[in-house]
Amino acid sequence: MILQILKEPFIVALIGAALATLISLIDMVVNNYGEVTLDINQGTKQFKVKGGNPLLHTLSGQKIFIPSACGGRGTCGACKVQVTSDIGPIFPTEKPLLTVEEQKTNTRLSCQIKLKSDVNIEIPEELFNVKQFETEIESIKNVTHDIKEIRFKLLSPDTVTFKAGQYVQFEAPPYEKVKETTQRAYSISSVPSDQNRLELLIRLVPGGIVTTYVFNQLQQNAKINLTGPFGDFFMRDTEADMICVAGGSGMAPLKSIIYDMFEKGMTDRHVWYFFGARSKKDLFYTEELKELESKWPNFHYIPALSEPAPEDNWEGATGLITNVLDDYLKNKVAPDHTREGYLCGSPGMIAACVDVMTNNKIPEEKIYYDKFA
């Protein structure tokens, strides 16, 4: 009886493995789609490619890189393209990540589409300028207990050109039980003037494939591929006061934007930078930003702690960053100045800050944000 009980799970496992192998073989033989034509932007680029593969990966094989914060798992919704040929109905895996308007215009997730016939797509022209860069890790620095500052030196002869606030995709190689490369998106924290190096701030996410690699495996001098730049989070060219809010590794794009402005002498513009943290151990770059404040009279750095520890001896702003932001907008930021919002952090933090800003007469269309999943 015991022997029979032990045998049954083993037999089920064998049957499952056999079925998986059979399905794979059938897909290879029956679903052999041969060669298909991929047309981009009405003939701007056209390729003959092997059918049956996801569009996202096929495009990257042709050196055309579509943003994908989740590495093609279908969870981030970043890899959208407009399909102008008939490829069938939208998949259930796509619908939650597409707006009603996007569905009407046949916008699709390129990671979910398999090329089974000739396909015509439309993508933004700037994606033709996205590149993959081979880099070497120049330095790794702990800036807090759970955030690392990583500096990358470009090995390829190309230089990198980006707008302050944009991001790149970090490609982690296989390690331990992870059998394939994995990509995740991280905002650039360095300034665009340094075209031979890039800096990222990476926060440890428990169980995260790439962040676990960064914290447990990544070493100085390691070779890493970065792809980019991507994104439309950047400073708008206006005279409005910039109301900036970040937390954690959301520091990255705002650090790039602020130091880029200072380098370029754009110091007539007022910038209010609110940074929220739980306790003093979660703050970083405080001395550097306070020094910048002393050199730039129109720059104001306001770190706030929601739960300062007794040993912090904290004398700065205390409370939720939204409460601190609301107080400053009502009582300290010039009410007669035009204002714009720049936010970077978790979806919850961004939603709460948008509410505070709109309640203080900052139009929602003038609030720009980089939302971390």
Backbone hydrogen bonds, N-H to C=O, Kabsch-Sander energy under -0.5 kcal/mol:
donor,donor_aa,acceptor,acceptor_aa,energy
5,I,1,M,-2.2
6,L,2,I,-2.2
7,K,3,L,-1.9
8,E,4,Q,-1.9
10,F,6,L,-0.9
11,I,7,K,-2.6
12,V,8,E,-2.4
13,A,9,P,-2.4
14,L,10,F,-2.2
15,I,11,I,-2.5
16,G,12,V,-2.5
17,A,13,A,-2.5
18,A,14,L,-2.5
19,L,15,I,-2.5
20,A,16,G,-2.3
21,T,17,A,-2.2
22,L,18,A,-2.4
23,I,19,L,-2.8
24,S,20,A,-2.1
25,L,21,T,-2.4
26,I,22,L,-2.7
27,D,23,I,-2.5
28,M,24,S,-1.8
29,V,25,L,-2.3
30,V,26,I,-3.0
31,N,26,I,-1.0
32,N,29,V,-0.6
32,N,30,V,-1.1
33,Y,31,N,-1.1
36,V,49,V,-3.0
38,L,47,F,-3.0
39,D,37,T,-0.6
39,D,119,V,-2.9
40,I,45,K,-3.2
41,N,121,I,-2.7
44,T,40,I,-1.0
44,T,41,N,-0.8
45,K,40,I,-1.7
47,F,38,L,-2.3
49,V,36,V,-2.9
49,V,47,F,-0.6
51,G,34,G,-3.7
52,G,115,L,-4.1
53,N,50,K,-0.6
55,L,110,S,-0.6
55,L,113,I,-2.8
56,L,110,S,-2.2
58,T,54,P,-2.2
59,L,55,L,-2.7
60,S,56,L,-1.8
61,G,57,H,-1.8
62,Q,58,T,-0.7
62,Q,59,L,-1.0
63,K,60,S,-1.7
64,I,59,L,-2.5
65,F,63,K,-0.6
65,F,127,L,-0.6
66,I,64,I,-0.6
71,G,68,S,-1.1
80,K,78,A,-1.1
81,V,108,R,-2.3
82,Q,122,E,-2.1
83,V,81,V,-0.6
83,V,106,N,-2.3
84,T,82,Q,-0.6
84,T,120,N,-2.4
85,S,120,N,-0.8
87,I,85,S,-0.7
94,E,91,F,-1.6
95,K,91,F,-1.6
97,L,94,E,-2.0
98,L,95,K,-1.6
103,Q,99,T,-2.3
104,K,100,V,-1.8
105,T,101,E,-1.6
106,N,103,Q,-1.1
107,T,102,E,-2.9
108,R,81,V,-3.2
110,S,79,C,-2.8
110,S,108,R,-0.7
112,Q,109,L,-1.5
113,I,109,L,-0.8
115,L,53,N,-2.3
116,K,114,K,-1.0
119,V,37,T,-2.5
121,I,39,D,-2.8
122,E,82,Q,-2.6
127,L,124,P,-1.7
128,F,125,E,-2.0
129,N,126,E,-1.5
130,V,127,L,-1.0
131,K,228,G,-2.5
133,F,131,K,-0.5
133,F,226,L,-4.0
135,T,133,F,-0.5
135,T,224,I,-2.4
136,E,153,K,-2.4
137,I,222,A,-2.5
138,E,136,E,-0.5
138,E,151,R,-2.8
139,S,151,R,-1.3
141,K,149,E,-2.4
143,V,141,K,-0.7
143,V,147,I,-2.1
144,T,147,I,-1.6
145,H,281,K,-0.6
148,K,202,I,-2.6
149,E,141,K,-3.5
150,I,148,K,-0.6
150,I,200,L,-2.8
151,R,139,S,-2.5
152,F,198,L,-3.3
153,K,136,E,-3.0
154,L,152,F,-0.5
154,L,196,N,-2.7
155,L,134,E,-3.2
156,S,134,E,-1.0
160,V,195,Q,-2.4
166,Q,163,K,-2.2
167,Y,230,F,-2.3
168,V,186,Y,-2.5
169,Q,227,T,-3.0
170,F,168,V,-0.5
170,F,184,R,-3.1
171,E,225,N,-2.1
172,A,170,F,-0.7
172,A,182,T,-3.2
175,Y,178,V,-1.1
178,V,175,Y,-3.3
179,K,177,K,-0.7
182,T,172,A,-2.2
184,R,170,F,-1.7
185,A,69,A,-0.8
186,Y,168,V,-2.8
188,I,166,Q,-2.4
189,S,199,E,-3.2
190,S,199,E,-0.9
194,D,191,V,-1.4
195,Q,193,S,-1.3
197,R,194,D,-0.7
198,L,152,F,-2.0
200,L,150,I,-2.5
201,L,187,S,-0.6
202,I,148,K,-2.6
202,I,200,L,-0.6
203,R,201,L,-0.5
204,L,146,D,-2.7
208,G,205,V,-3.1
212,T,208,G,-2.0
213,Y,209,I,-1.5
214,V,210,V,-2.6
215,F,211,T,-2.5
216,N,212,T,-2.4
217,Q,213,Y,-2.7
218,L,213,Y,-2.2
221,N,137,I,-2.7
222,A,219,Q,-1.8
224,I,135,T,-2.0
224,I,222,A,-0.5
225,N,171,E,-0.6
226,L,133,F,-2.5
227,T,169,Q,-2.0
228,G,131,K,-2.4
230,F,167,Y,-2.5
234,F,232,D,-0.9
235,M,164,A,-0.5
238,T,236,R,-2.0
241,D,338,T,-3.2
242,M,270,H,-2.8
243,I,241,D,-0.6
243,I,340,E,-3.3
244,C,242,M,-0.8
244,C,272,W,-3.4
245,V,342,Y,-2.5
246,A,274,F,-2.1
247,G,344,C,-1.0
248,G,276,G,-0.6
250,G,247,G,-2.1
251,M,248,G,-1.5
252,A,249,S,-1.9
254,L,250,G,-0.7
255,K,251,M,-2.7
256,S,252,A,-2.0
257,I,253,P,-2.3
258,I,254,L,-2.8
259,Y,255,K,-2.3
260,D,256,S,-1.8
261,M,257,I,-2.2
262,F,258,I,-2.1
263,E,259,Y,-2.4
264,K,260,D,-2.0
265,G,262,F,-1.3
266,M,261,M,-2.7
267,T,265,G,-1.3
269,R,266,M,-0.5
271,V,298,N,-2.7
272,W,242,M,-3.1
273,Y,271,V,-0.6
273,Y,300,H,-3.4
274,F,244,C,-3.5
274,F,272,W,-0.6
275,F,273,Y,-0.5
275,F,302,I,-1.9
276,G,246,A,-2.5
276,G,274,F,-0.5
277,A,304,A,-2.3
282,D,279,S,-2.0
283,L,280,K,-1.6
289,L,285,Y,-2.4
290,K,286,T,-2.3
291,E,287,E,-2.2
292,L,288,E,-2.2
293,E,289,L,-2.0
294,S,290,K,-1.5
295,K,291,E,-1.0
295,K,292,L,-0.6
296,W,292,L,-1.4
299,F,296,W,-2.4
300,H,271,V,-2.7
302,I,273,Y,-3.3
302,I,300,H,-0.6
304,A,275,F,-2.7
305,L,317,A,-2.0
306,S,277,A,-2.4
307,E,278,R,-2.5
312,D,309,A,-1.8
313,N,309,A,-0.5
313,N,310,P,-1.1
317,A,303,P,-0.8
319,G,305,L,-2.5
323,N,320,L,-0.8
324,V,320,L,-2.0
325,L,321,I,-2.8
326,D,322,T,-2.3
327,D,323,N,-2.1
328,Y,324,V,-2.2
329,L,325,L,-2.6
330,K,326,D,-1.8
331,N,327,D,-2.2
332,K,328,Y,-2.6
333,V,328,Y,-2.9
337,H,334,A,-1.3
340,E,241,D,-2.7
341,G,366,K,-2.3
342,Y,243,I,-2.6
343,L,368,Y,-2.6
344,C,245,V,-2.0
345,G,370,D,-1.5
350,I,346,S,-2.5
351,A,347,P,-2.5
352,A,348,G,-2.1
353,C,349,M,-2.3
354,V,350,I,-2.6
355,D,351,A,-1.8
356,V,352,A,-1.8
357,M,353,C,-2.7
358,T,354,V,-2.9
359,N,355,D,-2.1
360,N,356,V,-0.8
360,N,357,M,-0.8
361,K,358,T,-1.5
362,I,357,M,-2.3
366,K,363,P,-2.0
367,I,364,E,-1.7
368,Y,341,G,-3.2
368,Y,366,K,-0.6
370,D,343,L,-2.4
371,K,369,Y,-0.6
372,F,345,G,-3.2
372,F,370,D,-0.5
